[in-house]
Amino acid sequence: MARGHRATVCLVLLGVGLGLLLIVLAVVLAPRQGSCGPGAFTRAAVAADSKICSDIGR
């Protein structure tokens, strides 16, 4: 009975270890977003009924 329990514990620990490894690899290898400064965007659009609001949004 002790052998079966030990094997189960080993399999669970192996599964947890592999899960953590996959998570770490996913975080490390994930593509990075380009960093923009505050108030800067790489793409944007403005839609407004008023020319003044469009100018402010631009």
Secondary structure, 3 states (H helix, E strand, C coil): CHHHHHHHHHHHHHHHHHHHHHHHHHHHHCCCCCCCCCCCCCCCCCCCCCHHHHHHHC
